[in-house]
Amino acid sequence: MEITEKEKGKDFSTRNARMDDIDEIIKINRLTLPENYPYYFFVEHLKEYNLAFFVAVADGKVVGYIMPRIEWGFSNLRQLPVLVRKGHVVSIAVLEEYRRRGIATALLNASMQSMKNDYKAEEVYLEVRVSNDPAIALYEKLGFSKVKVLKAYYADGEDAYLMARPL
């Protein structure tokens, strides 16, 4: 499924990731995020959750991606412990020169729609560095709430917010 955003004055499109995108996805991950994963990790997620794994294309190249996972676990949103199917945004990144164009929003919206419709997830969650104000603002704009602080979550010792929203 390809969604072109040009009609809104934006010059990019989103589509499901393919195996031939993996090298570009890994390159974006290495250039933009301190959290890097091995090659097989991307391949396994693409094979398992391909309907919700998206890339953004601009100027004829992949400029962003969202890599999800679908899990069973206790709800991050309900007071009582209830097992639910939930989407997990494992990694999302956009090349720096393509930021502030709505690409991350489009990737998140496309992936969350697939998590709900294709994988029957009831909620979605992610972890974000407490210092990453632009990402936190984006997630809050899209309806995510801070659920809790995960102390020393990242390898460098920084805390993370666990953020979640219903689907």
DSSP file (Angstrom, degrees, kcal/mol; ACC not computed):
  #  RESIDUE AA STRUCTURE BP1 BP2  ACC     N-H-->O    O-->H-N    N-H-->O    O-->H-N    TCO  KAPPA ALPHA  PHI   PSI    X-CA   Y-CA   Z-CA
    1    1 A M              0   0    0      0, 0.0    15,-0.7     0, 0.0     2,-0.5   0.000 360.0 360.0 360.0 125.5    0.0    0.0    0.0
    2    2 A E  E     -A   15   0A   0     13,-0.2     2,-0.5    11,-0.0    13,-0.2  -0.954 360.0-167.1-116.4 132.4    1.5    3.4   -1.0
    3    3 A I  E     -A   14   0A   0     11,-2.8    11,-2.5    -2,-0.5     2,-0.5  -0.972   9.5-153.9-118.8 117.6    0.1    6.6    0.3
    4    4 A T  E     -A   13   0A   0     -2,-0.5     3,-0.3     9,-0.2     9,-0.2  -0.787   8.4-167.8 -94.6 132.6    1.3    9.7   -1.5
    5    5 A E    > > +     0   0    0      7,-2.4     5,-1.6    -2,-0.5     3,-1.5   0.286  60.6 103.4 -99.7   8.7    1.3   12.9    0.6
    6    6 A K  G > 5 +     0   0    0      1,-0.3     3,-2.3     6,-0.2    -1,-0.2   0.823  69.0  66.9 -64.3 -30.9    1.8   15.3   -2.4
    7    7 A E  G 3 5S+     0   0    0     -3,-0.3    -1,-0.3     1,-0.3    -2,-0.1   0.711  99.3  53.2 -64.9 -16.4   -1.8   16.4   -2.4
    8    8 A K  G < 5S-     0   0    0     -3,-1.5    -1,-0.3     2,-0.2    -2,-0.2   0.233 129.1 -97.1 -98.1  12.4   -1.2   18.1    0.9
    9    9 A G  T < 5S+     0   0    0     -3,-2.3     2,-0.4     1,-0.3    -3,-0.2   0.609  88.4 126.1  82.9  11.7    1.8   20.0   -0.4
   10   10 A K      < -     0   0    0     -5,-1.6     2,-0.6     2,-0.1    -1,-0.3  -0.837  55.4-144.3-106.3 143.9    4.2   17.4    0.9
   11   11 A D        +     0   0    0     -2,-0.4    48,-0.4    -3,-0.1     2,-0.3  -0.446  65.4  75.6-109.3  58.7    6.8   15.8   -1.3
   12   12 A F        -     0   0    0     -2,-0.6    -7,-2.4    46,-0.1     2,-0.3  -0.973  55.1-149.4-154.4 165.8    7.0   12.2    0.0
   13   13 A S  E     -AB   4  57A   0     44,-2.2    44,-3.1    -2,-0.3     2,-0.4  -0.950   9.7-141.3-135.1 159.2    5.2    8.9    0.0
   14   14 A T  E     +AB   3  56A   0    -11,-2.5   -11,-2.8    -2,-0.3     2,-0.3  -0.928  26.2 160.8-118.4 147.9    4.9    6.1    2.4
   15   15 A R  E     -AB   2  55A   0     40,-2.1    40,-2.8    -2,-0.4   -13,-0.2  -0.972  47.4 -75.7-154.7 163.9    4.8    2.4    1.5
   16   16 A N  E     - B   0  54A   0    -15,-0.7    38,-0.3    -2,-0.3    35,-0.1  -0.407  56.8-109.7 -62.1 139.3    5.3   -1.0    3.1
   17   17 A A        -     0   0    0     36,-2.8     2,-0.3    33,-0.3    36,-0.1  -0.347  33.0-155.4 -68.3 152.5    9.0   -1.8    3.5
   18   18 A R    >   -     0   0    0     -3,-0.1     3,-2.1     1,-0.1     4,-0.4  -0.838  31.2-104.9-124.4 163.8   10.6   -4.5    1.3
   19   19 A M  G >  S+     0   0    0     -2,-0.3     3,-1.4     1,-0.3     4,-0.3   0.845 119.7  60.8 -58.4 -33.4   13.6   -6.7    1.7
   20   20 A D  G 3  S+     0   0    0      1,-0.3    -1,-0.3     2,-0.1     4,-0.2   0.518  98.0  60.6 -76.0  -0.5   15.5   -4.6   -0.8
   21   21 A D  G <> S+     0   0    0     -3,-2.1     4,-2.6     1,-0.1     3,-0.4   0.569  77.5  93.0 -91.4 -12.6   15.0   -1.6    1.5
   22   22 A I  H <> S+     0   0    0     -3,-1.4     4,-2.8    -4,-0.4     5,-0.2   0.870  82.0  51.2 -55.6 -45.1   16.9   -3.2    4.5
   23   23 A D  H  > S+     0   0    0     -4,-0.3     4,-2.0     1,-0.2    -1,-0.3   0.906 113.7  45.2 -60.9 -41.0   20.3   -1.7    3.7
   24   24 A E  H  > S+     0   0    0     -3,-0.4     4,-2.4    -4,-0.2    -1,-0.2   0.888 111.8  52.4 -68.8 -38.7   18.8    1.9    3.4
   25   25 A I  H  X S+     0   0    0     -4,-2.6     4,-2.5     2,-0.2    -2,-0.2   0.931 111.0  47.0 -61.3 -45.8   16.8    1.3    6.6
   26   26 A I  H  X S+     0   0    0     -4,-2.8     4,-2.7    -5,-0.2    -1,-0.2   0.892 110.1  53.5 -64.2 -39.3   20.0    0.3    8.5
   27   27 A K  H  X S+     0   0    0     -4,-2.0     4,-2.3    -5,-0.2    -1,-0.2   0.925 110.0  47.3 -61.3 -44.4   21.9    3.2    7.1
   28   28 A I  H  X S+     0   0    0     -4,-2.4     4,-1.9     1,-0.2     5,-0.3   0.919 111.5  51.8 -62.3 -43.3   19.2    5.6    8.4
   29   29 A N  H  X S+     0   0    0     -4,-2.5     4,-2.2     1,-0.2    -2,-0.2   0.932 111.9  45.7 -58.2 -47.1   19.2    3.9   11.7
   30   30 A R  H  < S+     0   0    0     -4,-2.7    -1,-0.2     1,-0.2    -2,-0.2   0.864 115.3  46.9 -66.3 -36.8   23.0    4.2   12.0
   31   31 A L  H  < S+     0   0    0     -4,-2.3    -1,-0.2    -5,-0.2    -2,-0.2   0.780 124.6  27.3 -75.6 -26.6   23.0    7.9   10.9
   32   32 A T  H  < S+     0   0    0     -4,-1.9    -2,-0.2    -5,-0.2    -3,-0.2   0.674 112.3  52.0-115.2 -20.1   20.2    9.1   13.1
   33   33 A L     <  -     0   0    0     -4,-2.2    -1,-0.1    -5,-0.3    60,-0.0  -0.931  55.1-147.9-127.1 144.1   20.0    7.0   16.3
   34   34 A P  S    S+     0   0    0      0, 0.0     2,-0.8     0, 0.0    -1,-0.1   0.706  87.3  80.9 -76.0 -18.8   22.4    5.8   19.0
   35   35 A E        +     0   0    0     -6,-0.1     2,-0.3    -3,-0.0    -3,-0.1  -0.791  65.7 177.5 -91.8 110.2   20.4    2.6   19.3
   36   36 A N        -     0   0    0     -2,-0.8   -10,-0.0    -6,-0.0    -6,-0.0  -0.850  12.9-157.5-115.9 150.6   21.5    0.3   16.6
   37   37 A Y        -     0   0    0     -2,-0.3    -7,-0.1   -11,-0.1     5,-0.0  -0.861  27.2 -97.4-123.8 156.1   20.4   -3.3   15.8
   38   38 A P    >>  -     0   0    0      0, 0.0     4,-1.1     0, 0.0     3,-1.0  -0.314  39.0-106.5 -70.5 159.2   22.1   -6.1   13.9
   39   39 A Y  H >> S+     0   0    0      1,-0.3     4,-1.9     2,-0.2     3,-0.5   0.890 118.4  55.8 -50.2 -48.7   21.1   -6.8   10.3
   40   40 A Y  H 3> S+     0   0    0      1,-0.2     4,-3.0     2,-0.2    -1,-0.3   0.806  99.2  62.2 -60.4 -29.6   19.1  -10.0   11.2
   41   41 A F  H <> S+     0   0    0     -3,-1.0     4,-2.0     2,-0.2    -1,-0.2   0.919 106.5  43.9 -62.6 -44.9   17.0   -8.0   13.7
   42   42 A F  H <X S+     0   0    0     -4,-1.1     4,-2.5    -3,-0.5    -1,-0.2   0.921 114.3  50.5 -64.4 -44.4   15.6   -5.7   10.9
   43   43 A V  H  X S+     0   0    0     -4,-1.9     4,-2.6     1,-0.2    -2,-0.2   0.925 110.3  49.1 -61.3 -46.0   15.1   -8.7    8.6
   44   44 A E  H  X S+     0   0    0     -4,-3.0     4,-2.4     1,-0.2     5,-0.2   0.910 112.4  47.7 -61.9 -42.7   13.2  -10.7   11.2
   45   45 A H  H  X S+     0   0    0     -4,-2.0     4,-2.8    -5,-0.2    -1,-0.2   0.897 112.2  49.7 -66.7 -39.0   10.9   -7.7   12.0
   46   46 A L  H  < S+     0   0    0     -4,-2.5     4,-0.4     1,-0.2    -2,-0.2   0.911 113.7  45.6 -66.1 -41.0   10.2   -7.1    8.3
   47   47 A K  H  < S+     0   0    0     -4,-2.6     3,-0.4    -5,-0.2    -2,-0.2   0.908 121.2  37.8 -66.3 -41.3    9.4  -10.8    7.7
   48   48 A E  H  < S+     0   0    0     -4,-2.4    -2,-0.2    -5,-0.2    -3,-0.2   0.843 131.8  23.1 -82.0 -35.5    7.2  -11.1   10.8
   49   49 A Y  S >X S+     0   0    0     -4,-2.8     3,-1.5    -5,-0.2     4,-0.6  -0.159  74.5 139.4-126.7  37.8    5.4   -7.7   10.8
   50   50 A N  G >4  +     0   0    0     -4,-0.4     3,-0.6    -3,-0.4   -33,-0.3   0.773  65.7  62.3 -59.8 -30.9    5.7   -6.6    7.2
   51   51 A L  G 34 S+     0   0    0      1,-0.2    -1,-0.3    -3,-0.1    63,-0.1   0.775 113.5  35.4 -68.6 -23.8    2.2   -5.1    7.0
   52   52 A A  G <4 S+     0   0    0     -3,-1.5     2,-0.7    62,-0.1    -1,-0.2   0.359  94.8  97.6-109.3   3.2    3.0   -2.5    9.7
   53   53 A F    <<  +     0   0    0     -3,-0.6   -36,-2.8    -4,-0.6     2,-0.3  -0.852  57.2 177.4 -96.5 113.1    6.7   -1.9    8.7
   54   54 A F  E     -BC  16  66A   0     12,-1.2    12,-2.3    -2,-0.7     2,-0.3  -0.808  21.6-160.1-121.0 156.4    6.8    1.2    6.5
   55   55 A V  E     -BC  15  65A   0    -40,-2.8   -40,-2.1    -2,-0.3     2,-0.4  -0.920  16.2-135.1-124.4 157.7    9.3    3.4    4.8
   56   56 A A  E     -BC  14  64A   0      8,-2.3     7,-2.7    -2,-0.3     8,-1.1  -0.935  18.6-157.9-109.7 138.1    9.0    7.0    3.5
   57   57 A V  E     +BC  13  62A   0    -44,-3.1   -44,-2.2    -2,-0.4     2,-0.3  -0.966  19.5 160.0-120.6 130.2   10.3    7.8    0.1
   58   58 A A  E >   + C   0  61A   0      3,-2.5     3,-2.0    -2,-0.4   -46,-0.1  -0.989  67.9   8.7-145.1 146.3   11.4   11.3   -1.1
   59   59 A D  T 3  S-     0   0    0    -48,-0.4     3,-0.1    -2,-0.3    -1,-0.1   0.823 131.6 -59.6  52.4  33.0   13.6   12.4   -3.9
   60   60 A G  T 3  S+     0   0    0      1,-0.2     2,-0.3    -3,-0.0    -1,-0.3   0.612 118.7  89.0  76.9  12.8   13.6    8.8   -5.2
   61   61 A K  E <  S-C   58   0A   0     -3,-2.0    -3,-2.5   -37,-0.0     2,-0.4  -0.957  84.6 -96.4-140.8 159.9   15.2    7.3   -2.0
   62   62 A V  E     +C   57   0A   0     -2,-0.3    -5,-0.2    -5,-0.2     3,-0.1  -0.628  41.9 167.3 -73.4 124.5   14.2    5.9    1.4
   63   63 A V  E     +     0   0A   0     -7,-2.7    32,-3.1    -2,-0.4     2,-0.3   0.429  59.7  11.6-120.6  -4.4   14.4    8.8    3.9
   64   64 A G  E     -CD  56  94A   0     -8,-1.1    -8,-2.3    30,-0.3     2,-0.3  -0.984  57.5-170.6-165.4 164.2   12.6    7.3    6.9
   65   65 A Y  E     -CD  55  93A   0     28,-2.3    28,-2.1    -2,-0.3     2,-0.4  -0.984  15.2-148.2-154.7 161.1   11.2    4.1    8.4
   66   66 A I  E     -CD  54  92A   0    -12,-2.3   -12,-1.2    -2,-0.3    26,-0.2  -0.979  13.3-165.4-134.2 126.3    9.1    2.7   11.2
   67   67 A M  E     + D   0  91A   0     24,-3.5    24,-1.7    -2,-0.4    23,-1.6  -0.937  17.2 178.7-114.0 111.2    9.9   -0.8   12.5
   68   68 A P  E     - D   0  89A   0      0, 0.0     2,-0.3     0, 0.0    21,-0.2  -0.501  17.5-158.5-105.8 174.7    7.2   -2.3   14.7
   69   69 A R  E     - D   0  88A   0     19,-1.5    19,-2.9    -2,-0.2     2,-0.5  -0.970  14.7-137.1-144.7 151.2    6.5   -5.5   16.6
   70   70 A I  E     + D   0  87A   0     -2,-0.3     2,-0.3    17,-0.2    17,-0.2  -0.957  32.4 172.7-112.4 131.4    3.2   -7.0   17.7
   71   71 A E  E     - D   0  86A   0     15,-2.9    15,-3.2    -2,-0.5     2,-0.5  -0.897  33.7-129.8-135.1 158.7    3.1   -8.5   21.2
   72   72 A W  E     + D   0  85A   0     -2,-0.3     2,-0.3    13,-0.2    13,-0.2  -0.943  54.1 120.3-102.6 134.5    0.9  -10.0   23.9
   73   73 A G  E     - D   0  84A   0     11,-2.2    11,-3.1    -2,-0.5     2,-0.1  -0.982  64.3 -53.2-174.5 178.4    1.3   -8.4   27.3
   74   74 A F  E     - D   0  83A   0     -2,-0.3     9,-0.2     9,-0.2    12,-0.0  -0.453  66.8 -98.6 -69.3 140.8   -0.2   -6.5   30.1
   75   75 A S        -     0   0    0      7,-2.5     7,-0.1     5,-0.2    -1,-0.1  -0.276  20.8-154.9 -59.0 139.9   -1.9   -3.3   29.1
   76   76 A N  S    S+     0   0    0      1,-0.1    -1,-0.1    -3,-0.1    88,-0.1   0.470  93.4  44.2 -88.0  -4.7    0.0   -0.1   29.5
   77   77 A L  S    S+     0   0    0     88,-0.1     2,-0.3    70,-0.0    -1,-0.1   0.662  93.4  81.6-115.8 -23.0   -3.2    1.9   29.7
   78   78 A R        -     0   0    0      4,-0.1     4,-0.1     1,-0.1     0, 0.0  -0.623  67.0-138.0 -95.0 148.7   -5.6    0.0   32.0
   79   79 A Q  S    S+     0   0    0     -2,-0.3    -1,-0.1     2,-0.1     0, 0.0   0.926  88.9  59.6 -67.7 -46.4   -5.6    0.1   35.7
   80   80 A L  S    S-     0   0    0      1,-0.1     2,-0.7     0, 0.0    -5,-0.2  -0.579 102.8 -98.4 -84.2 147.1   -6.2   -3.7   36.2
   81   81 A P        +     0   0    0      0, 0.0     2,-0.4     0, 0.0    -1,-0.1  -0.528  56.3 165.8 -69.0 110.1   -3.7   -6.2   34.8
   82   82 A V        -     0   0    0     -2,-0.7    -7,-2.5    -4,-0.1     2,-0.4  -0.991  35.9-126.3-128.1 131.3   -5.3   -7.3   31.5
   83   83 A L  E     +D   74   0A   0     -2,-0.4     2,-0.3    -9,-0.2    -9,-0.2  -0.639  40.0 168.1 -76.9 131.0   -3.5   -9.1   28.7
   84   84 A V  E     -D   73   0A   0    -11,-3.1   -11,-2.2    -2,-0.4     2,-0.5  -0.944  41.4-110.3-138.2 158.7   -3.9   -7.4   25.4
   85   85 A R  E     +D   72   0A   0     -2,-0.3    37,-3.2    35,-0.2    38,-0.9  -0.815  49.0 179.1 -85.6 128.6   -2.4   -7.5   21.9
   86   86 A K  E     -De  71 123A   0    -15,-3.2   -15,-2.9    -2,-0.5     2,-0.3  -0.976  29.0-125.9-137.7 148.6   -0.3   -4.4   21.5
   87   87 A G  E     -De  70 124A   0     36,-2.9    38,-2.2    -2,-0.4     2,-0.5  -0.670  21.0-157.9 -86.5 145.3    1.9   -2.8   18.9
   88   88 A H  E     -De  69 125A   0    -19,-2.9   -19,-1.5    -2,-0.3     2,-1.2  -0.979  12.1-144.8-126.9 117.3    5.4   -1.8   19.9
   89   89 A V  E     +De  68 126A   0     36,-2.6    38,-0.5    -2,-0.5     3,-0.2  -0.712  23.7 177.3 -79.4 101.1    7.2    0.9   17.9
   90   90 A V  E     -     0   0A   0    -23,-1.6     2,-0.3    -2,-1.2    -1,-0.2   0.898  64.4  -4.7 -74.2 -41.7   10.7   -0.6   18.1
   91   91 A S  E     +D   67   0A   0    -24,-1.7   -24,-3.5    -3,-0.2     2,-0.3  -0.974  57.2 175.7-157.0 137.7   12.4    2.0   16.0
   92   92 A I  E     +D   66   0A   0     -2,-0.3     2,-0.3   -26,-0.2   -26,-0.2  -0.988  15.6 162.1-141.9 135.9   11.4    5.1   14.0
   93   93 A A  E     -D   65   0A   0    -28,-2.1   -28,-2.3    -2,-0.3     2,-0.4  -0.994  20.2-166.5-156.1 147.4   13.8    7.4   12.2
   94   94 A V  E     -D   64   0A   0     -2,-0.3   -30,-0.3   -30,-0.2     5,-0.1  -0.999  40.0-101.3-133.0 135.3   13.9   10.1    9.5
   95   95 A L    >   -     0   0    0    -32,-3.1     3,-2.2    -2,-0.4     4,-0.3  -0.273  36.6-117.9 -54.3 141.0   17.0   11.5    8.0
   96   96 A E  G >  S+     0   0    0      1,-0.3     3,-1.5     2,-0.2    -1,-0.1   0.849 111.6  55.5 -55.1 -41.2   17.8   14.9    9.5
   97   97 A E  G 3  S+     0   0    0      1,-0.3    -1,-0.3     3,-0.0    -2,-0.1   0.581 109.0  49.5 -72.0  -7.0   17.5   16.8    6.3
   98   98 A Y  G <  S+     0   0    0     -3,-2.2     3,-0.5   -35,-0.2     5,-0.4   0.261  86.7 116.2-111.2   9.0   13.9   15.4    5.7
   99   99 A R    <   +     0   0    0     -3,-1.5    -3,-0.0    -4,-0.3    -4,-0.0  -0.314  61.0  36.6 -77.6 163.4   12.6   16.2    9.2
  100  100 A R  S    S+     0   0    0      1,-0.1    -1,-0.2    -2,-0.0    -4,-0.0   0.781  87.5 101.6  66.1  31.4    9.7   18.6   10.0
  101  101 A R  S    S-     0   0    0     -3,-0.5    -2,-0.1   -91,-0.0   -89,-0.1   0.304 101.8 -99.2-118.9   3.0    7.8   17.6    6.8
  102  102 A G  S  > S+     0   0    0    -92,-0.0     4,-2.3     3,-0.0     5,-0.2   0.550  86.2 126.3  90.6   7.5    5.3   15.3    8.4
  103  103 A I  H  > S+     0   0    0     -5,-0.4     4,-2.6     2,-0.2     5,-0.2   0.941  72.6  46.6 -67.5 -47.7    7.1   12.1    7.5
  104  104 A A  H  > S+     0   0    0      1,-0.2     4,-2.7     2,-0.2     5,-0.2   0.895 113.0  51.4 -62.6 -38.7    7.3   10.7   11.0
  105  105 A T  H  > S+     0   0    0      2,-0.2     4,-2.8     1,-0.2    -1,-0.2   0.935 111.1  47.4 -61.6 -46.2    3.6   11.5   11.5
  106  106 A A  H  X S+     0   0    0     -4,-2.3     4,-2.4     2,-0.2    -2,-0.2   0.903 112.9  49.0 -63.3 -41.3    2.7    9.7    8.3
  107  107 A L  H  X S+     0   0    0     -4,-2.6     4,-2.5     2,-0.2     5,-0.2   0.937 113.4  46.4 -63.5 -46.6    4.9    6.7    9.2
  108  108 A L  H  X S+     0   0    0     -4,-2.7     4,-2.9     1,-0.2     5,-0.2   0.930 113.3  48.5 -61.7 -45.9    3.3    6.4   12.7
  109  109 A N  H  X S+     0   0    0     -4,-2.8     4,-2.1    -5,-0.2    -1,-0.2   0.914 113.1  47.2 -63.2 -42.4   -0.2    6.8   11.4
  110  110 A A  H  X S+     0   0    0     -4,-2.4     4,-1.9    -5,-0.2    -1,-0.2   0.928 115.3  45.3 -64.4 -44.9    0.3    4.2    8.7
  111  111 A S  H  X S+     0   0    0     -4,-2.5     4,-2.8     1,-0.2    -2,-0.2   0.915 112.8  50.0 -66.8 -43.3    1.9    1.7   11.0
  112  112 A M  H  X S+     0   0    0     -4,-2.9     4,-2.1    -5,-0.2    -1,-0.2   0.880 108.4  53.6 -64.9 -36.3   -0.7    2.2   13.8
  113  113 A Q  H  X S+     0   0    0     -4,-2.1     4,-3.0    -5,-0.2     5,-0.3   0.921 112.2  44.7 -62.6 -42.8   -3.5    1.7   11.3
  114  114 A S  H  X>S+     0   0    0     -4,-1.9     4,-2.3     2,-0.2     5,-1.5   0.899 108.9  56.2 -68.1 -40.3   -2.0   -1.6   10.2
  115  115 A M  H  <5S+     0   0    0     -4,-2.8     6,-2.8     3,-0.2     4,-0.3   0.917 116.6  37.8 -55.2 -43.0   -1.4   -2.6   13.9
  116  116 A K  H  X5S+     0   0    0     -4,-2.1     4,-0.7     4,-0.2    -2,-0.2   0.955 127.4  31.5 -73.8 -52.0   -5.1   -2.1   14.5
  117  117 A N  H  <5S+     0   0    0     -4,-3.0    -3,-0.2    -5,-0.2    -2,-0.2   0.893 130.1  30.0 -80.3 -41.3   -6.6   -3.4   11.3
  118  118 A D  T  <5S+     0   0    0     -4,-2.3    -3,-0.2    -5,-0.3    -1,-0.1   0.822 133.5  27.7 -89.5 -33.4   -4.1   -6.2   10.2
  119  119 A Y  T  4<S-     0   0    0     -5,-1.5    -3,-0.2    -4,-0.3    -2,-0.2   0.436  95.9-128.2-111.6  -2.4   -2.8   -7.4   13.5
  120  120 A K     <  +     0   0    0     -4,-0.7   -35,-0.2    -6,-0.3    -4,-0.2   0.804  43.9 170.0  60.5  33.2   -5.8   -6.6   15.8
  121  121 A A        -     0   0    0     -6,-2.8   -35,-0.2    -7,-0.2    -1,-0.2  -0.507  26.7-158.8 -73.6 145.3   -3.7   -4.7   18.3
  122  122 A E  S    S+     0   0    0    -37,-3.2    45,-3.0     1,-0.2     2,-0.3   0.670  72.0   8.3 -97.1 -22.5   -5.7   -2.7   20.9
  123  123 A E  E     -eF  86 166A   0    -38,-0.9   -36,-2.9    43,-0.3     2,-0.3  -0.945  63.5-141.2-151.1 169.2   -3.0   -0.3   21.9
  124  124 A V  E     -eF  87 165A   0     41,-2.6    41,-2.1    -2,-0.3     2,-0.3  -0.982  17.7-179.0-136.5 147.1    0.5    0.8   20.9
  125  125 A Y  E     +eF  88 164A   0    -38,-2.2   -36,-2.6    -2,-0.3     2,-0.3  -0.942   4.3 176.7-142.4 165.9    3.5    1.8   23.0
  126  126 A L  E     -eF  89 163A   0     37,-2.2    37,-2.6    -2,-0.3     2,-0.4  -0.966  25.9-121.4-157.5 166.1    7.1    3.0   22.5
  127  127 A E  E     + F   0 162A   0    -38,-0.5     2,-0.3    -2,-0.3    35,-0.2  -0.940  29.3 179.9-114.6 142.1   10.1    4.1   24.5
  128  128 A V  E     - F   0 161A   0     33,-1.9    33,-3.0    -2,-0.4    -2,-0.0  -0.999  35.5-100.4-143.0 141.6   11.6    7.6   24.0
  129  129 A R  E >   - F   0 160A   0     -2,-0.3     3,-1.8    31,-0.2    31,-0.2  -0.338  29.0-129.7 -58.5 137.6   14.6    9.3   25.6
  130  130 A V  T 3  S+     0   0    0     29,-1.7    -1,-0.2     1,-0.3    30,-0.1   0.739 109.2  54.6 -63.1 -20.7   13.4   11.8   28.3
  131  131 A S  T 3  S+     0   0    0     28,-0.3     2,-1.8     1,-0.1    -1,-0.3   0.511  80.3  96.7 -88.9  -4.8   15.6   14.4   26.5
  132  132 A N    <>  +     0   0    0     -3,-1.8     4,-2.4     1,-0.2     3,-0.2  -0.499  45.1 165.9 -89.5  72.5   14.0   14.0   23.1
  133  133 A D  H  >  +     0   0    0     -2,-1.8     4,-2.6     1,-0.2     5,-0.2   0.865  70.0  53.9 -58.4 -42.5   11.6   16.9   23.3
  134  134 A P  H  > S+     0   0    0      0, 0.0     4,-2.0     0, 0.0    -1,-0.2   0.923 112.6  44.3 -60.9 -41.7   10.7   17.0   19.5
  135  135 A A  H  > S+     0   0    0      2,-0.2     4,-2.8    -3,-0.2     5,-0.2   0.920 112.7  51.4 -67.4 -43.1    9.8   13.3   19.5
  136  136 A I  H  X S+     0   0    0     -4,-2.4     4,-2.6     1,-0.2     5,-0.2   0.916 109.9  50.3 -59.9 -43.1    7.8   13.5   22.8
  137  137 A A  H  X S+     0   0    0     -4,-2.6     4,-2.3    -5,-0.2    -1,-0.2   0.906 111.2  49.0 -62.5 -41.6    5.9   16.5   21.3
  138  138 A L  H  X S+     0   0    0     -4,-2.0     4,-1.5    -5,-0.2    -2,-0.2   0.941 111.9  47.9 -62.4 -47.3    5.1   14.5   18.2
  139  139 A Y  H  <>S+     0   0    0     -4,-2.8     5,-2.8     1,-0.2    -2,-0.2   0.900 112.0  49.4 -62.9 -40.6    3.9   11.5   20.2
  140  140 A E  H ><5S+     0   0    0     -4,-2.6     3,-1.8     1,-0.2    -1,-0.2   0.902 107.4  55.1 -65.0 -39.4    1.7   13.6   22.4
  141  141 A K  H 3<5S+     0   0    0     -4,-2.3    -1,-0.2     1,-0.3    -2,-0.2   0.828 107.1  51.9 -60.0 -31.4    0.2   15.3   19.4
  142  142 A L  T 3<5S-     0   0    0     -4,-1.5    -1,-0.3    -5,-0.1    -2,-0.2   0.279 130.1 -94.1 -91.8  10.3   -0.7   11.8   18.1
  143  143 A G  T < 5S+     0   0    0     -3,-1.8    -3,-0.2     1,-0.3     2,-0.2   0.524  76.3 141.9  96.2   5.9   -2.4   10.9   21.3
  144  144 A F      < -     0   0    0     -5,-2.8     2,-0.3    -6,-0.2    -1,-0.3  -0.533  32.4-157.9 -77.6 148.2    0.3    9.1   23.3
  145  145 A S  E     -G  164   0A   0     19,-2.5    19,-2.1    -2,-0.2     2,-0.5  -0.937  25.9-106.5-122.7 149.5    0.6    9.7   27.0
  146  146 A K  E     +G  163   0A   0     -2,-0.3    17,-0.2    17,-0.2     3,-0.1  -0.645  37.0 177.5 -72.2 122.7    3.6    9.2   29.3
  147  147 A V  E     -     0   0A   0     15,-3.4     2,-0.3    -2,-0.5    -1,-0.2   0.858  57.5 -29.7 -95.3 -46.0    2.9    6.1   31.3
  148  148 A K  E     -G  162   0A   0     14,-1.2    14,-3.0     2,-0.0     2,-0.5  -0.984  58.5-100.2-164.4 166.4    6.1    5.8   33.3
  149  149 A V  E     -G  161   0A   0     -2,-0.3     2,-0.8    12,-0.2    12,-0.2  -0.843  25.1-150.2 -96.0 130.9    9.8    6.5   33.5
  150  150 A L  E >   -G  160   0A   0     10,-3.7    10,-1.9    -2,-0.5     3,-1.2  -0.889  24.2-133.5-101.3 105.4   12.1    3.6   32.7
  151  151 A K  T 3  S-     0   0    0     -2,-0.8     7,-0.1     1,-0.3     8,-0.1  -0.338  78.1  -9.6 -65.8 134.0   15.2    4.3   34.7
  152  152 A A  T 3  S+     0   0    0      5,-0.4    -1,-0.3     1,-0.1     7,-0.3   0.845  84.0 155.9  48.7  43.1   18.6    4.0   32.9
  153  153 A Y    <   +     0   0    0     -3,-1.2     6,-0.2     5,-0.4     2,-0.2   0.868  49.5  66.2 -67.5 -38.6   16.8    2.4   29.9
  154  154 A Y  S >  S-     0   0    0      4,-2.3     3,-2.5     1,-0.1     6,-0.0  -0.480  92.3-111.8 -90.4 158.1   19.4    3.3   27.3
  155  155 A A  T 3  S+     0   0    0      1,-0.3    -1,-0.1    -2,-0.2  -120,-0.0   0.787 118.1  55.8 -58.1 -29.8   23.0    1.9   27.2
  156  156 A D  T 3  S-     0   0    0      2,-0.1    -1,-0.3     1,-0.0    -3,-0.1   0.417 122.6-105.3 -85.1   3.7   24.4    5.4   28.0
  157  157 A G  S <  S+     0   0    0     -3,-2.5    -5,-0.4     1,-0.3    -4,-0.2   0.346  71.4 143.7  94.5  -6.2   22.2    5.4   31.2
  158  158 A E        -     0   0    0     -6,-0.2    -4,-2.3    -7,-0.1    -5,-0.4  -0.389  49.1-119.2 -69.5 145.3   19.6    7.9   30.1
  159  159 A D        -     0   0    0     -7,-0.3   -29,-1.7    -6,-0.2     2,-0.3  -0.351  24.9-149.1 -74.6 161.1   16.0    7.3   31.3
  160  160 A A  E     -FG 129 150A   0    -10,-1.9   -10,-3.7   -31,-0.2     2,-0.5  -0.953  10.1-129.9-127.7 151.3   13.2    6.7   28.8
  161  161 A Y  E     -FG 128 149A   0    -33,-3.0   -33,-1.9    -2,-0.3     2,-0.7  -0.864  16.9-141.8 -90.7 135.0    9.5    7.5   29.0
  162  162 A L  E     -FG 127 148A   0    -14,-3.0   -15,-3.4    -2,-0.5   -14,-1.2  -0.903  28.1-172.6 -89.5 120.7    7.2    4.6   28.2
  163  163 A M  E     +FG 126 146A   0    -37,-2.6   -37,-2.2    -2,-0.7     2,-0.3  -0.919   7.7 170.8-118.7 143.3    4.4    6.2   26.1
  164  164 A A  E     -FG 125 145A   0    -19,-2.1   -19,-2.5    -2,-0.4   -39,-0.2  -0.957  13.1-177.3-147.4 161.9    1.2    4.5   25.0
  165  165 A R  E     -F  124   0A   0    -41,-2.1   -41,-2.6    -2,-0.3   -21,-0.1  -0.978  33.4-102.0-155.3 154.0   -2.1    5.2   23.4
  166  166 A P  E      F  123   0A   0      0, 0.0   -43,-0.3     0, 0.0   -44,-0.1  -0.426 360.0 360.0 -73.1 154.6   -5.2    3.1   22.5
  167  167 A L              0   0    0    -45,-3.0   -44,-0.2    -2,-0.1   -45,-0.1   0.349 360.0 360.0-105.2 360.0   -5.8    2.0   19.0
